[in-house]
Amino acid sequence: MVDPLLVLAIIVPLVIVVYAVISTIRIIRPTEKGLVERLGKYRRFVEGGVTFLFPFIDRIIKVNVTERMTPVQRQDVITKDKVFMGVDAVVFYRIKSDETSVKASQYAVASFAAQIDTLARTVLRDIIGGMDMSVANTSRPVINASLKTALDEQTERWGIEIVRAEIKDLEPPRELIISMESVLKADNDRQAAEKTAIAQATLASGQKNAAIQVAEGQKQAAILQAEGQKTATIEIAEGDAQATKLRNEALTTYFKDSAITFKQLDTITASLQNNTKIIVPEGKAISLILNEQENLAKATIIPIPTPPTQKNTRQM
């Protein structure tokens, strides 16, 4: 029979040895840095990889040096013009990877995440409290830059780098939002009315200009027509005067002794111009008609025979 005390005497030391061996080996990831403490005092700085510790007297603190995010608790901030605004923000930071910074993050501050949150809230109250509401709403990049600068100054001694700080939400009271929406709607309606009035005025001006152009065109057309009629009348009158002059010259030169014959010729000419049928006694004024052959082609002459000589015959 196996003695239980003997078994314990063998197993207990074996367990202690295995535990001691395991506790001496530590693996540090590439995203981490290590701080080795011996008997409560800082001993050395450990990079990524495998490191060995003295069992029971050494301990290691692993520090993540990748970028992290901490939300800033929502708060109501009063602006310079006495308006309460709800503010949400988020801060991105990382612990610097050098030994001094890693040590500062562990030995210079108890809880840097909580303190960054509190510090950010305080800085936001100071920044937004010095602005009017309208300025704060349109100055988010300015607020973000100011917040990052203020946090950098405070966290530098903690070995922490503020990567960026962002305002998530900047919300005025609901009643103020409704009022602003009403004002915006009224402004939009006013602008729409102004644009409609401008369009109507432009249309009326265009119609007026078109009417003026039409009236000017009609006026010019009437003037040109009157001038044309005047010119035509003058030319006709000048032609009539010239014709009269020529007739008078012909009368004086060629029909000096035959005024009656010329008058007959003039009458026949005027009649032939209207395609008139002329009735002349047979054997009369034939010489005058022959001198107007061109006009006779348009006329029809109906000769009237001379009545025969009546003889009074008495029958007895």
C-alpha positions as CSV (number, residue, x, y, z in Angstrom):
1,M,0.0,0.0,0.0
2,V,1.3,3.5,-1.0
3,D,1.9,5.9,1.7
4,P,-0.2,9.1,1.2
5,L,2.5,11.2,2.9
6,L,5.0,10.0,0.4
7,V,2.8,10.9,-2.5
8,L,2.3,14.4,-1.2
9,A,6.0,14.8,-0.6
10,I,6.6,14.0,-4.2
11,I,3.7,15.8,-5.9
12,V,3.9,19.1,-4.0
13,P,7.5,19.9,-4.8
14,L,6.8,18.9,-8.4
15,V,3.9,21.3,-8.7
16,I,5.9,24.1,-7.2
17,V,8.7,23.5,-9.7
18,V,6.4,23.4,-12.6
19,Y,4.7,26.6,-11.5
20,A,8.0,28.3,-11.0
21,V,9.1,27.4,-14.5
22,I,5.9,28.6,-16.0
23,S,5.9,31.8,-14.1
24,T,9.4,32.7,-15.3
25,I,8.4,32.8,-19.0
26,R,6.4,35.7,-20.3
27,I,5.4,36.5,-24.0
28,I,5.0,40.2,-25.0
29,R,3.0,40.9,-28.2
30,P,4.2,43.5,-30.8
31,T,1.4,45.8,-29.7
32,E,2.5,45.8,-26.1
33,K,5.4,47.0,-24.0
34,G,6.4,45.5,-20.6
35,L,7.5,46.9,-17.3
36,V,9.2,44.4,-15.0
37,E,9.1,45.1,-11.3
38,R,11.1,43.2,-8.7
39,L,10.0,43.2,-5.1
40,G,7.8,46.3,-5.8
41,K,10.5,48.3,-7.6
42,Y,10.8,49.1,-11.3
43,R,13.5,46.8,-12.8
44,R,13.6,47.0,-16.6
45,F,11.7,47.7,-19.8
46,V,10.7,44.9,-22.0
47,E,10.0,45.0,-25.8
48,G,7.9,42.5,-27.7
49,G,9.0,38.8,-27.6
50,V,9.8,36.3,-24.8
51,T,11.2,37.4,-21.5
52,F,12.2,35.5,-18.4
53,L,11.4,36.5,-14.8
54,F,12.6,35.4,-11.4
55,P,9.8,33.4,-9.9
56,F,8.0,34.8,-6.9
57,I,10.0,38.1,-6.9
58,D,9.4,39.5,-10.4
59,R,6.1,40.7,-11.9
60,I,5.5,42.3,-15.4
61,I,3.0,45.0,-16.4
62,K,1.9,44.8,-20.0
63,V,0.9,48.1,-21.6
64,N,-1.0,48.4,-24.9
65,V,0.5,51.1,-27.1
66,T,-2.0,51.0,-29.9
67,E,-4.5,53.8,-30.6
68,R,-7.5,53.8,-28.4
69,M,-10.8,55.8,-28.1
70,T,-12.6,57.1,-25.0
71,P,-16.0,58.7,-25.2
72,V,-16.6,62.0,-23.5
73,Q,-19.7,61.9,-21.3
74,R,-22.6,64.0,-22.7
75,Q,-23.1,67.3,-20.9
76,D,-25.1,70.5,-21.2
77,V,-22.9,73.6,-21.8
78,I,-24.2,77.2,-21.6
79,T,-23.0,79.4,-24.4
80,K,-22.0,83.1,-24.3
81,D,-25.5,84.1,-25.3
82,K,-27.1,82.0,-22.5
83,V,-28.2,79.0,-24.5
84,F,-27.9,75.5,-23.2
85,M,-26.4,73.1,-25.7
86,G,-25.9,69.3,-25.3
87,V,-22.4,68.3,-26.2
88,D,-21.0,64.8,-27.1
89,A,-17.4,64.2,-28.0
90,V,-14.9,61.4,-28.5
91,V,-11.1,61.5,-28.0
92,F,-8.6,59.2,-29.7
93,Y,-5.2,58.7,-28.0
94,R,-2.3,56.3,-27.6
95,I,0.5,55.7,-25.2
96,K,3.9,56.5,-26.7
97,S,6.0,53.5,-27.2
98,D,9.2,54.8,-25.5
99,E,10.2,53.6,-22.0
100,T,9.7,57.0,-20.3
101,S,6.2,57.4,-21.7
102,V,5.2,53.8,-20.9
103,K,6.4,54.3,-17.3
104,A,4.6,57.6,-17.0
105,S,1.3,56.1,-18.1
106,Q,1.5,53.6,-15.3
107,Y,3.2,55.6,-12.5
108,A,2.2,59.2,-13.2
109,V,-1.6,58.8,-13.4
110,A,-4.0,56.4,-11.8
111,S,-6.5,56.0,-14.6
112,F,-5.7,58.0,-17.7
113,A,-9.0,57.1,-19.5
114,A,-11.2,58.5,-16.8
115,Q,-9.1,61.5,-16.4
116,I,-9.1,62.2,-20.2
117,D,-12.9,62.1,-20.1
118,T,-13.1,64.6,-17.2
119,L,-10.5,66.9,-18.6
120,A,-12.2,66.9,-22.0
121,R,-15.6,67.9,-20.4
122,T,-13.9,70.7,-18.6
123,V,-12.1,72.0,-21.7
124,L,-15.4,71.9,-23.7
125,R,-17.2,74.0,-21.2
126,D,-14.5,76.6,-21.4
127,I,-14.3,76.6,-25.2
128,I,-18.1,76.6,-26.0
129,G,-18.9,78.9,-23.0
130,G,-16.9,81.7,-24.8
131,M,-18.9,81.4,-28.0
132,D,-22.4,82.4,-29.1
133,M,-24.6,79.5,-30.2
134,S,-24.5,80.4,-33.9
135,V,-20.7,80.6,-33.8
136,A,-20.4,77.3,-32.0
137,N,-22.6,75.5,-34.5
138,T,-20.4,76.6,-37.4
139,S,-17.0,76.3,-35.6
140,R,-16.7,72.6,-35.0
141,P,-13.2,72.4,-36.6
142,V,-12.1,75.2,-34.3
143,I,-13.5,73.5,-31.3
144,N,-11.9,70.2,-32.2
145,A,-8.5,71.8,-32.7
146,S,-8.7,73.7,-29.4
147,L,-9.8,70.6,-27.5
148,K,-6.9,68.6,-28.9
149,T,-4.4,71.3,-28.1
150,A,-5.6,71.6,-24.5
151,L,-5.6,67.8,-24.0
152,D,-2.1,67.5,-25.5
153,E,-0.8,70.0,-22.9
154,Q,-2.3,68.1,-20.0
155,T,-1.6,64.5,-21.1
156,E,2.0,65.0,-22.2
157,R,3.4,64.3,-18.8
158,W,1.3,61.1,-18.7
159,G,3.2,59.8,-21.8
160,I,0.0,59.9,-23.8
161,E,-0.4,61.4,-27.3
162,I,-3.8,62.8,-28.3
163,V,-4.3,61.7,-31.9
164,R,-7.5,63.7,-32.5
165,A,-10.6,65.0,-30.7
166,E,-14.0,65.2,-32.4
167,I,-17.4,66.7,-31.5
168,K,-20.0,64.1,-32.1
169,D,-23.0,66.2,-31.4
170,L,-23.7,69.8,-30.6
171,E,-27.5,70.1,-30.0
172,P,-29.4,73.2,-28.9
173,P,-32.7,72.9,-26.9
174,R,-35.7,71.4,-28.8
175,E,-37.7,74.6,-28.4
176,L,-34.9,76.6,-30.0
177,I,-34.6,74.1,-32.9
178,I,-38.3,74.5,-33.6
179,S,-38.0,78.3,-33.5
180,M,-35.0,78.2,-35.8
181,E,-36.8,75.9,-38.2
182,S,-39.7,78.4,-38.3
183,V,-37.3,81.2,-39.0
184,L,-35.6,79.2,-41.7
185,K,-38.9,78.3,-43.4
186,A,-40.0,82.0,-43.3
187,D,-36.7,83.0,-44.9
188,N,-37.1,80.4,-47.6
189,D,-40.6,81.5,-48.3
190,R,-39.4,85.1,-48.5
191,Q,-36.6,84.2,-50.9
192,A,-39.1,82.2,-53.1
193,A,-41.5,85.2,-53.2
194,E,-38.7,87.5,-54.2
195,K,-37.6,85.2,-56.9
196,T,-41.2,84.9,-58.2
197,A,-41.5,88.7,-58.2
198,I,-38.3,89.1,-60.1
199,A,-39.4,86.5,-62.6
200,Q,-42.8,88.2,-63.1
201,A,-41.0,91.6,-63.5
202,T,-38.6,90.2,-66.0
203,L,-41.5,88.6,-68.0
204,A,-43.5,91.9,-68.0
205,S,-40.4,93.8,-69.0
206,G,-39.8,91.4,-71.9
207,Q,-43.5,91.7,-73.0
208,K,-43.2,95.5,-72.8
209,N,-40.0,95.5,-74.9
210,A,-41.6,93.1,-77.4
211,A,-44.7,95.4,-77.7
212,I,-42.4,98.4,-78.2
213,Q,-40.4,96.6,-80.9
214,V,-43.7,95.6,-82.7
215,A,-44.9,99.2,-82.5
216,E,-41.6,100.5,-83.8
217,G,-41.7,98.1,-86.6
218,Q,-45.3,99.1,-87.6
219,K,-44.3,102.7,-87.4
220,Q,-41.3,102.2,-89.6
221,A,-43.4,100.2,-92.0
222,A,-46.0,102.9,-92.2
223,I,-43.4,105.6,-92.7
224,L,-41.8,103.5,-95.5
225,Q,-45.2,102.9,-97.1
226,A,-46.0,106.6,-97.0
227,E,-42.7,107.5,-98.4
228,G,-43.2,104.9,-101.2
229,Q,-46.6,106.3,-102.0
230,K,-45.3,109.8,-101.9
231,T,-42.4,108.8,-104.3
232,A,-44.8,107.0,-106.6
233,T,-47.2,109.9,-106.6
234,I,-44.4,112.3,-107.4
235,E,-43.1,110.1,-110.2
236,I,-46.6,109.7,-111.6
237,A,-47.1,113.4,-111.5
238,E,-43.8,114.0,-113.1
239,G,-44.7,111.5,-115.8
240,D,-48.0,113.1,-116.4
241,A,-46.3,116.5,-116.6
242,Q,-43.7,115.2,-119.0
243,A,-46.5,113.6,-121.1
244,T,-48.4,116.8,-121.1
245,K,-45.3,118.7,-122.1
246,L,-44.7,116.3,-124.9
247,R,-48.3,116.6,-126.1
248,N,-48.1,120.3,-126.0
249,E,-44.9,120.2,-128.0
250,A,-46.4,117.8,-130.5
251,L,-49.5,120.0,-130.7
252,T,-47.3,123.0,-131.3
253,T,-45.0,121.3,-133.7
254,Y,-47.0,118.8,-135.6
255,F,-50.6,119.7,-135.2
256,K,-50.3,123.4,-135.3
257,D,-53.0,123.8,-137.9
258,S,-55.0,120.7,-136.9
259,A,-56.1,121.2,-133.3
260,I,-59.4,119.5,-133.8
261,T,-57.7,116.5,-135.3
262,F,-55.3,116.3,-132.3
263,K,-58.2,116.5,-129.9
264,Q,-59.9,113.6,-131.6
265,L,-56.6,111.6,-131.5
266,D,-56.2,112.3,-127.8
267,T,-59.8,111.2,-127.1
268,I,-59.3,107.9,-129.0
269,T,-56.0,107.2,-127.2
270,A,-57.6,107.7,-123.7
271,S,-60.5,105.4,-124.7
272,L,-58.2,102.7,-126.1
273,Q,-56.2,102.6,-122.8
274,N,-59.3,101.2,-121.1
275,N,-59.9,98.5,-123.8
276,T,-63.0,100.4,-124.9
277,K,-65.0,99.7,-128.0
278,I,-65.0,102.7,-130.2
279,I,-67.7,103.4,-132.7
280,V,-66.7,105.8,-135.5
281,P,-68.5,106.6,-138.7
282,E,-67.3,104.7,-141.7
283,G,-64.6,106.7,-143.5
284,K,-64.0,109.1,-140.6
285,A,-60.9,109.6,-138.5
286,I,-59.2,106.5,-140.1
287,S,-55.9,108.4,-140.3
288,L,-56.0,109.1,-136.5
289,I,-56.7,105.4,-135.7
290,L,-53.9,104.1,-137.8
291,N,-51.4,106.3,-135.9
292,E,-52.4,104.4,-132.7
293,Q,-52.0,100.9,-134.0
294,E,-50.4,99.6,-130.7
295,N,-53.5,100.6,-128.7
296,L,-55.9,99.4,-131.5
297,A,-54.7,95.9,-130.9
298,K,-56.5,96.0,-127.5
299,A,-59.7,97.5,-128.9
300,T,-62.6,96.4,-131.0
301,I,-63.8,98.8,-133.7
302,I,-67.3,98.3,-134.9
303,P,-67.8,100.4,-138.1
304,I,-71.2,101.8,-138.8
305,P,-72.1,101.9,-142.5
306,T,-73.3,105.2,-144.0
307,P,-77.0,105.0,-144.5
308,P,-78.0,104.8,-148.2
309,T,-79.5,107.9,-149.9
310,Q,-83.2,107.7,-149.7
311,K,-85.1,108.4,-152.9
312,N,-88.6,109.5,-152.7
313,T,-90.4,107.4,-155.2
314,R,-93.9,108.0,-155.5
315,Q,-95.9,105.5,-157.0
316,M,-98.7,106.8,-158.6
